[in-house]
Amino acid sequence: MLNKISKYRLLLGGILLTMLQACATVSHPDPADPWEGMNRGIFSFNDQVDKFVLKPVAKGYQWVTPEFVDVGISNFFANLKDIGVSVNGFLQAKPKQGGMDTARFLVNSTAGIAGFIDVATMIDLPKHEEDFAQTLAVWGVPRGPYFVLPLLGPSSVRGVGGYVGDSALHPLTYTFFFGSSAVSWGLSVGLRTVEIVDVRADFLGAEAVASEAAVDRYIFFRSAYMQRRDYLISDGAAQPLDFEGMDGEDLGEDLYEDLE
């Protein structure tokens, strides 16, 4: 037990040291990113976790999973998210869209076999992207400083609040915290793990393009996150993405859609 505690302390100390070293390298941070030094340290840590753990698992998942199964799994998790999308549509005073998203969830959960088949799109019930961070923005909550979350990636102070709200609207959260047995807890953890791996596998191609194009990966992903969030909040009325610190003029629609 003591050995495990020592290992955890050593890991935490290494993370903190990396963050402090990064802080010392940034003398003039962007006004929207006053914590750039700390954020770069967390970004570097996330990159290492992704490189040695998540990315290899995602590649293996992509290799062994037939395309139609991969699409079905992605549809299943997207259907679960439509619960929160529906609620946030109503919270943002978009009753028509909220009603459409509710209908979309009901159709896919029944005719679409728990969401594995996207029947709703076939009958002109389009997929929308609404989350609680967008709701907070509509309510007038300022974005606050840019903030990279350990393991979770790019966010902001408002985004952290949005993440909490989205978690509260996700059915797997209730399965995890209020499940009455070890089976329900294990099911929740297992599904969450599959969801993370599935999303990372879908992002492999776009991430490779971003890595090749970006002069500074940190600035690239910061710009992508902020402009993507502005685009979603304004319902597409924002200007097209104009990434800072990168080579190339067109990174493709897949990258634009995947970065959040």
Protein Blocks (a to p, Z undefined) as FASTA:
>chain_A
ZZmmmmmmmmmmmmmmmmmmmmmmpmbdcfklmmlmmmmmmmmmmmmmmmmmmmmmmmmm
mmmpcfklmmmmmmmmmmmmmmmmmmmmmmnopaklmmmmmmmmmmmmmmnonolacfkl
mnopacddddfklmmmmnopafbjadddehklpcdfklmmmmmmmmmmpmklmmmmmocb
fklmmmmmmmmmmmmmmmmmmmmmmmmmmmmmpmblmlmmmmmmmmmmmmmmnnopaccd
ddehiehjbebjklmmmpZZ
